[in-house]
Amino acid sequence: MPDIKLAGAMARLGTETAFDVLAKAKALEAQGRSVIHLEIGEPDFDTPRHITEAAVEALRSGATHYTPSAGIPELRQAVADDAGRMRGIDIRPTEVVITPGAKPIMFFGLMALVDPGDEVVYPNPGFPIYESVINFLGARAVPVPLREDTDFAFDLDLLRRKVTARTKLIVVNSPQNPTGGVLSRAAIEDIAGLAQQHDCWVLSDEIYDRMLYEGEHVSIASLPGMRERTIILDGFSKTYAMTGWRLGYGIMPEALADQVAKLMTNSASCTAAFTQLAGIAALQGPQDAVTAMVAEFRARRDLVVAGLNAIPGITCRLPKGAFYAFPNITGTERSAAQLADALLAEHGVATLAGTAFGEYGEGYLRLSYANSQANLRQALQRIGAAVAALGR
């Protein structure tokens, strides 16, 4: 069979290492090995029952056909109401685009705005698809390192040097994956000022907005002069434990929403009708399951951080949001990849090297504490044993 001559852009497309590690972990489990999963960013809770029942009823009622590319009007209105209330802003349903998962908002938002050669500023370590999409589009990826000594927030002096007249868009993620860092209101205000000064857009990834353990969630879109230059990315996967449902949305100026809807028409056509009806049930139904899940994540966070800090060679800051710990492992004298590989292969703990989120993730691991407290305790024991074995 002849070699496939791929388009050059494919060489610029990255991946999400969490799924690669998950596949390796599943292969080990198929061999009878015990593996504790701390690699995948997925709530281990079931989707709340009333949401599932709404989807089942939708299927039985015939919600199995095409919908408008931007989403059904009822869900666009429900998102506008809920997101507007959460952020203290007025949102029109015509500014909402429903997508199969939230990742399409990254792709479509940048595709609609960014030309080859434009600069896009983004956090590093950060969600790897940011850099992947920027590179795929032929734009210039401009990373801003997130440092532990600034509690994994943007170094604003450095950010000011990175944002220039060539900057087309700034990516903001708070609460943040992989560090669990949360940007303060003052930091958000500074970023907004830079965006307005340099007349650039902001992609505000707020997928973890409900998973906050201290402080307040501040959407940059709520600040004066920012609604018209902000794309809010959000969805149902994390808040409602609906990762497999593939249901997300973007909020943006109506003229841009029309273009993103056009990209939906040219790609996925639309988001599944029955999942959209389930989304309405999620937003308009009881929120007690969300509250309970976040409370449990807080307890797990405290357990994991205390356990990691008790292991010689490892230190870990207390994350303020999301459900990830980002421990510093430089004291083990192993690279992030070396330690992550050893933990999986030799000790049955699946984690991610910090470098899976960019070059500035070296010296760290990312642990998802979306697992039971019993499993987390066992994982901490295994990690401690692994680190102790390194010194022998």
C-alpha positions in Angstrom: 0.0 0.0 0.0 1.5 3.4 -0.9 2.3 6.0 1.7 -0.5 8.4 2.3 0.6 11.9 1.5 -1.1 14.0 4.1 -1.8 17.7 4.0 1.0 19.7 5.6 -1.3 21.1 8.2 -1.7 17.6 9.7 1.9 17.7 10.9 0.9 20.8 13.0 -2.0 19.1 14.7 -1.4 18.0 18.2 -3.3 15.6 20.4 -4.7 15.2 24.0 -2.3 12.9 25.8 -5.0 12.0 28.4 -6.7 9.7 25.9 -3.4 8.1 24.9 -2.6 7.3 28.6 -6.2 6.1 29.1 -5.7 3.6 26.3 -2.4 2.3 27.8 -4.1 2.0 31.2 -7.0 0.1 29.8 -4.6 -2.3 28.0 -2.9 -3.0 31.3 -6.2 -3.6 32.9 -7.1 -6.1 30.1 -4.0 -8.0 31.2 -5.3 -8.2 34.7 -3.3 -5.3 36.2 -4.8 -3.0 38.8 -4.8 0.6 37.6 -6.1 3.7 39.4 -7.2 6.3 36.9 -6.0 9.8 37.7 -5.3 10.7 34.1 -8.6 11.6 32.5 -10.4 14.8 33.2 -13.9 13.3 33.7 -16.2 13.4 36.7 -16.7 9.9 38.0 -20.3 10.7 38.9 -23.3 9.5 36.9 -25.3 12.1 34.9 -28.1 13.3 37.3 -31.2 11.1 36.7 -33.6 13.8 35.7 -31.3 14.7 32.8 -31.0 11.1 31.6 -34.8 10.7 31.8 -35.3 13.9 29.8 -33.1 12.4 27.0 -35.0 9.1 27.1 -38.3 10.8 26.8 -37.0 13.0 24.0 -35.9 9.8 22.1 -39.3 8.2 22.7 -41.0 11.4 21.4 -39.1 11.4 18.2 -36.3 13.9 18.8 -34.0 12.1 16.4 -33.9 14.5 13.5 -31.8 17.4 12.3 -32.0 20.7 14.3 -30.8 24.2 13.3 -27.0 24.3 13.1 -26.8 26.8 15.9 -29.0 24.7 18.2 -32.7 24.5 19.0 -34.2 27.8 20.1 -35.3 26.5 23.5 -31.8 25.5 24.5 -30.2 28.6 23.1 -32.7 30.6 25.3 -32.0 28.4 28.3 -28.2 28.9 28.0 -28.7 32.6 27.5 -30.8 32.8 30.7 -28.5 30.6 32.8 -25.2 32.0 31.6 -26.4 35.6 31.8 -27.6 35.1 35.4 -24.3 33.4 36.4 -22.2 36.2 34.9 -24.5 39.2 35.6 -24.8 40.1 31.9 -27.6 40.2 29.3 -27.2 37.5 26.7 -29.5 37.0 23.7 -30.2 33.5 22.4 -28.9 34.6 19.0 -25.5 35.0 20.6 -25.4 31.3 21.6 -24.2 28.5 19.4 -24.7 24.9 20.6 -22.0 22.4 19.6 -21.2 18.7 20.1 -18.9 19.2 23.0 -17.1 22.5 23.8 -14.0 21.8 21.7 -15.7 22.9 18.5 -15.9 26.4 20.0 -12.1 26.5 20.1 -11.8 25.3 16.5 -14.6 27.4 15.1 -13.9 30.5 17.1 -10.3 30.6 16.0 -11.1 29.5 12.4 -13.5 32.4 12.1 -11.0 35.0 13.4 -7.4 34.0 13.0 -5.4 34.2 9.7 -2.1 32.5 9.0 0.6 34.5 10.7 -1.6 36.1 13.3 -0.4 35.7 16.9 -2.5 34.0 19.5 -1.4 34.3 23.2 -2.3 31.3 25.4 -1.4 29.8 28.8 1.3 27.2 29.1 0.9 24.7 30.8 -2.6 24.8 29.4 -5.2 22.6 27.7 -3.2 21.2 24.8 -5.9 21.8 22.1 -5.3 25.5 22.3 -1.8 25.2 20.9 -2.9 22.5 18.5 -5.6 24.6 16.9 -3.3 27.7 16.7 -0.6 25.7 14.9 -3.0 23.9 12.7 -4.4 27.2 11.4 -0.9 28.5 10.6 -1.0 31.2 13.2 1.9 31.9 15.6 1.4 30.3 19.1 2.7 32.7 21.8 2.8 30.9 25.2 2.7 32.7 28.5 4.3 30.5 31.2 2.2 29.9 34.3 4.6 29.7 37.2 4.1 28.1 40.6 5.4 31.3 42.4 2.4 33.3 41.0 0.0 30.5 41.9 -0.2 29.5 38.3 -1.7 32.8 37.2 -0.5 34.9 34.3 2.6 36.9 35.1 0.9 40.2 34.0 4.2 42.0 33.3 5.2 39.1 31.0 1.8 39.1 29.4 2.0 42.8 28.6 5.2 42.0 26.7 3.7 39.1 24.9 0.6 41.0 23.7 1.5 43.2 20.7 -0.1 44.8 17.7 0.2 41.4 16.0 -2.0 39.7 18.6 -5.3 38.6 17.3 -6.6 36.7 20.3 -5.8 35.9 23.9 -6.9 32.6 25.4 -8.0 32.7 29.1 -8.9 29.7 31.2 -10.1 30.1 34.8 -10.5 27.9 36.7 -7.6 26.4 34.9 -6.7 23.0 33.5 -4.2 21.5 34.4 -3.2 23.6 37.5 -6.5 24.4 39.2 -5.4 28.0 39.3 -8.0 30.8 39.4 -7.5 34.3 38.0 -8.4 37.2 40.4 -10.7 39.9 39.3 -7.7 42.3 39.2 -5.9 40.0 36.8 -9.0 39.6 34.6 -9.4 43.4 34.5 -5.7 43.8 33.4 -6.2 41.2 30.6 -9.4 43.1 29.5 -7.4 46.3 29.4 -4.7 44.7 27.2 -7.4 43.3 24.8 -9.0 46.7 24.4 -5.6 48.5 24.1 -4.5 46.1 21.3 -7.9 45.6 19.8 -7.8 41.8 20.0 -10.3 39.1 20.9 -10.4 36.9 24.0 -11.4 33.2 24.1 -12.5 32.7 27.7 -12.6 29.0 28.5 -15.0 28.8 31.5 -15.9 25.1 31.4 -15.0 24.8 35.1 -16.8 27.9 36.2 -19.0 26.0 38.7 -16.1 24.1 40.2 -14.7 26.8 42.4 -13.6 26.3 46.0 -12.7 29.8 47.0 -13.1 33.3 45.7 -15.4 34.3 42.9 -15.7 33.4 39.2 -15.2 36.4 37.1 -16.1 36.2 33.4 -14.1 38.7 31.4 -17.2 39.2 29.3 -18.9 40.9 32.2 -16.4 43.8 32.2 -17.1 47.0 30.4 -16.2 46.9 26.7 -15.6 43.2 26.6 -18.8 41.6 25.4 -18.1 42.6 21.8 -14.7 41.0 21.8 -15.2 37.9 23.9 -16.0 34.3 23.1 -17.2 32.4 26.2 -16.6 28.6 26.0 -18.7 26.5 28.3 -20.7 23.2 28.3 -22.3 20.4 30.2 -19.5 17.8 30.4 -17.9 18.8 33.7 -20.7 20.5 35.6 -23.4 17.8 34.9 -21.1 14.8 34.5 -22.1 14.6 30.8 -18.7 14.1 29.1 -20.0 11.3 26.8 -23.1 13.3 25.8 -21.0 15.8 23.8 -22.9 19.0 24.5 -21.2 22.4 24.7 -21.8 25.9 23.6 -20.2 29.2 22.8 -21.4 32.8 23.6 -20.2 35.5 21.3 -21.4 38.6 19.4 -24.3 37.7 17.1 -22.3 38.5 13.9 -19.6 36.0 14.9 -22.2 33.5 16.1 -23.6 33.4 12.6 -20.2 32.5 11.2 -19.6 29.8 13.8 -23.0 28.4 13.0 -22.0 28.3 9.3 -18.9 26.3 10.3 -21.2 23.9 12.2 -23.3 23.5 9.0 -20.2 22.6 7.1 -18.9 20.1 9.6 -21.2 18.4 12.1 -24.5 19.9 10.6 -26.0 20.1 14.1 -25.9 18.8 17.7 -28.1 15.8 18.4 -31.6 16.8 19.2 -32.2 14.6 22.2 -28.9 15.7 23.9 -30.0 19.3 23.5 -33.3 18.6 25.2 -31.4 16.9 28.0 -29.3 20.1 28.3 -32.5 22.1 28.9 -33.4 19.7 31.8 -29.8 20.2 33.2 -30.0 24.0 33.3 -33.7 24.3 34.4 -33.8 21.3 36.7 -32.6 20.8 40.3 -28.9 21.7 40.9 -28.4 19.7 44.1 -26.4 17.0 42.3 -23.9 19.7 41.1 -23.6 21.2 44.6 -23.0 17.7 46.1 -20.4 16.9 43.4 -18.4 20.1 44.0 -18.5 19.5 47.8 -17.1 16.0 47.2 -14.4 17.3 44.9 -13.4 19.8 47.6 -13.0 16.9 50.1 -11.0 14.9 47.6 -8.8 17.9 46.8 -7.9 18.3 50.5 -7.1 14.6 50.8 -4.9 14.5 47.7 -3.0 17.7 48.4 -2.3 16.7 52.0 -1.2 13.2 50.8 1.1 14.5 48.1 2.8 17.0 50.5 3.5 14.1 52.8 5.6 12.4 50.2 9.3 13.4 50.3 10.3 15.0 47.0 6.8 16.2 46.1 5.1 19.4 46.9 1.7 20.6 45.8 -0.2 23.9 46.0 -3.9 23.9 46.9 -5.9 24.3 43.7 -8.7 26.8 43.9 -10.9 25.3 41.2 -11.5 22.5 38.7 -10.6 18.9 39.9 -6.9 18.7 39.2 -3.8 18.7 41.4 -0.5 19.8 39.8 2.3 18.6 42.1 5.9 19.7 41.8 8.0 16.5 41.4 11.4 18.1 40.8 12.5 16.7 44.2 12.3 13.2 42.8 15.1 14.0 40.3 13.0 12.5 37.5 11.5 14.2 34.6 7.7 14.4 34.4 7.5 11.9 31.7 9.9 9.5 33.4 7.9 9.6 36.7 4.5 9.3 34.9 5.6 6.3 32.9 7.0 4.6 36.0 3.9 5.2 38.0 1.7 3.6 35.3 4.0 0.7 34.2 5.4 -0.3 37.6 2.8 0.9 40.2 -0.6 1.0 38.4 -1.3 4.8 38.8 -2.3 6.6 35.6 -1.2 10.2 35.7 -0.2 12.8 33.1 3.2 14.4 32.7 3.0 18.1 33.0 4.6 18.4 29.6 1.4 17.0 28.1 0.2 20.6 28.7 3.2 22.3 27.2 6.9 22.8 27.8 6.4 24.8 30.9 4.8 21.8 32.5 8.1 20.1 33.0 8.7 19.2 36.7 5.0 18.6 37.4 2.4 15.9 37.1 -1.3 16.4 36.6 -3.6 14.3 38.7 -7.3 14.3 38.3 -9.0 13.6 41.6 -12.2 12.6 39.9 -12.0 9.2 41.6 -13.3 7.8 44.9 -11.6 8.8 48.2 -10.7 5.1 48.7 -9.0 4.9 45.3 -7.2 8.2 45.9 -5.8 7.0 49.2 -4.5 3.8 47.5 -3.1 5.9 44.7 -1.2 8.1 47.2 0.2 5.0 48.8 1.4 3.7 45.5 2.9 7.1 44.5 4.7 7.2 47.9 6.1 3.7 47.3 7.2 4.6 43.8 9.1 7.7 44.9 10.7 5.8 47.8 11.8 3.2 45.3 13.5 5.8 43.2 15.9 6.6 46.0 17.1 3.0 46.4 
